[in-house]
Structures are given as C-alpha cells and as structure tokens.
Amino acid sequence: MTSVVNERFEQIRKTVDSTPAKKLTETLIGQGLTSAEILEAMFAMYRESFSPERALGEHGKFEFCISTPDGPISYALSVDDGTCAIGPGTSPDATSVISMSLSDFLRLSLGKANGAMLAMTGRIKVKGDTVAAMSIRDWFPTE
C-alpha cells in the first residue's frame, strides 16, 4: 500500500475500533475521508492480506456493492487458482454479488462483525453462490 493509503487504513481501523456501528460512516466522513477513499484503503488491505496458498485451486468472481452516503460503490474481486485481482467496478459475470452498507463492510472486514449474523438479519445480501461468498474470508486472513 502507498503511505497515504496505509495512513487512511490505520485511521479507518482506529475509528472502527473506537466508534459505535451506527456512527461509524458519519464519523469517518467527518474526519475528511470520502467514501471512495475509505473503500480504496480497505480494498488495498484486501490485496495485501491475500493468501495465495489458501486460494490454490479456487476460482470465483465477486462483486461487492457497498451503499455509501455518495451512493452505491462497486468493487470487483476475482480469485483464480492462487491469484487475485481487485479493483473498482462491477463484475458482470460474478459468481456472487455481495451487498451491504459501508459501516457493515468496514466492521466485517476488520473482524468486528460476524458475517453470518449480518446475513441472518438481512444486513448483508448475497445474490448467486452463497457458499462461494463465504469462502472469501478464508483467502484474506486478518491475523
């Protein structure tokens, strides 16, 4: 990650650790970050944490559709036999489309929320292959 993106990620991580979920997005925007900057930093963290060994023999194309104060922002993630590509935009042939709020995405990505609980309460919606969507967590360890 570039130093600016790394600094943003650390700012986001600290804010997620110290801010209630209901005020998270508002707090980050109040700190001068845009929704696009927040997502850029988070997906850079995903790129950095990708474990090629864990994804050997795995294949999938995923689209994250994140609702933000600026409207929905999509990121495409593709895993192909131990390689990974992540970038802004949609994935027309996605295995799964995963939709959630910015706050829930941040909390889930940083291990502060349980994906199964968010799904059971309707805060995460998955269109397509739900089992494949659950595999994503295995490929991007946070520890």
C-alpha positions in Angstrom: 0.0 0.0 0.0 1.2 3.5 -0.6 1.9 5.6 2.5 -1.2 7.7 2.0 -3.5 4.6 1.6 -1.7 3.0 4.6 -2.3 6.1 6.7 -6.0 6.1 5.7 -6.3 2.4 6.5 -4.9 3.0 10.0 -7.2 5.9 10.6 -10.2 3.7 9.5 -9.0 0.8 11.7 -8.7 3.0 14.8 -12.1 4.6 14.1 -13.8 1.3 13.7 -12.3 0.1 17.0 -13.5 3.2 18.9 -16.8 4.1 17.2 -20.3 2.6 17.6 -21.5 1.0 14.3 -24.4 3.4 13.9 -22.0 6.4 13.9 -19.1 4.9 12.0 -19.7 6.2 8.5 -20.7 9.6 9.8 -17.5 9.8 11.9 -15.2 8.8 9.1 -16.8 11.3 6.7 -16.5 13.9 9.4 -12.8 13.2 9.6 -12.5 14.3 5.9 -12.5 10.9 4.2 -14.7 10.3 1.2 -16.5 7.0 0.6 -14.2 6.3 -2.3 -11.1 6.9 -0.2 -12.4 4.6 2.5 -13.1 1.8 0.1 -9.8 2.3 -1.7 -7.9 1.8 1.6 -10.0 -1.2 2.6 -9.6 -3.0 -0.7 -5.8 -2.2 -0.7 -5.8 -4.1 2.7 -7.6 -7.0 1.0 -4.9 -7.0 -1.7 -2.1 -7.0 0.9 -3.7 -9.8 3.0 -4.5 -12.2 0.2 -3.1 -15.7 0.8 -2.3 -17.4 -2.5 -1.7 -20.7 -0.8 -5.2 -20.7 0.7 -6.7 -20.0 -2.8 -4.9 -22.7 -4.8 -7.4 -24.5 -6.9 -10.1 -21.9 -6.1 -12.0 -19.8 -8.6 -14.6 -17.2 -8.3 -15.6 -13.7 -9.4 -17.3 -11.5 -6.8 -18.8 -8.0 -6.8 -19.1 -6.0 -3.7 -21.9 -3.4 -3.8 -21.4 -1.1 -0.9 -24.0 1.5 -0.1 -22.4 4.8 0.9 -23.5 8.4 1.5 -22.4 9.1 -2.0 -24.5 6.3 -3.5 -23.5 2.7 -4.2 -19.9 1.9 -5.0 -18.9 -1.4 -6.5 -15.6 -3.3 -6.4 -14.8 -6.5 -8.3 -12.7 -9.3 -6.8 -11.5 -12.2 -8.8 -9.7 -15.3 -7.5 -8.2 -17.8 -9.9 -6.0 -20.6 -8.7 -4.0 -18.7 -6.2 -4.1 -15.3 -7.9 -6.2 -12.3 -7.0 -7.4 -9.2 -8.8 -9.3 -6.4 -7.1 -10.5 -3.1 -8.5 -13.3 -0.6 -8.6 -16.2 -1.5 -10.9 -18.7 -4.2 -11.5 -18.3 -7.9 -12.4 -21.0 -8.7 -14.9 -20.2 -12.5 -14.7 -19.9 -12.5 -10.9 -20.2 -15.8 -9.0 -21.8 -13.8 -6.2 -22.9 -10.2 -5.7 -22.5 -9.1 -2.1 -24.4 -6.0 -1.0 -24.1 -4.2 2.4 -23.6 -0.8 4.0 -20.2 0.9 4.3 -20.4 0.5 8.1 -21.1 -3.2 7.9 -18.4 -3.7 5.3 -15.8 -2.0 7.5 -16.8 -3.9 10.6 -16.9 -7.2 8.8 -13.6 -6.6 7.1 -11.8 -5.7 10.3 -13.3 -8.7 12.3 -15.7 -6.6 14.4 -18.9 -8.1 12.9 -20.0 -11.7 12.2 -20.9 -12.3 8.5 -23.4 -15.0 9.4 -25.2 -12.7 11.8 -25.3 -9.8 9.4 -26.7 -12.2 6.7 -29.4 -13.6 9.1 -30.5 -10.0 10.0 -30.6 -9.0 6.3 -27.8 -6.5 6.6 -25.7 -8.5 4.0 -27.4 -9.7 0.9 -25.8 -12.3 -1.4 -27.1 -12.9 -4.9 -25.6 -16.0 -6.5 -23.4 -18.6 -4.9 -23.6 -18.0 -1.1 -21.1 -20.8 -0.3 -18.5 -19.2 -2.6 -19.1 -15.8 -1.0 -18.4 -17.3 2.4 -15.0 -18.6 1.1 -13.7 -15.1 0.6 -12.9 -14.8 4.3 -10.5 -17.9 4.1 -8.5 -16.2 1.3 -7.9 -12.9 3.2 -6.8 -13.7 6.7 -6.7 -10.8 9.1 -4.4 -12.4 11.6 
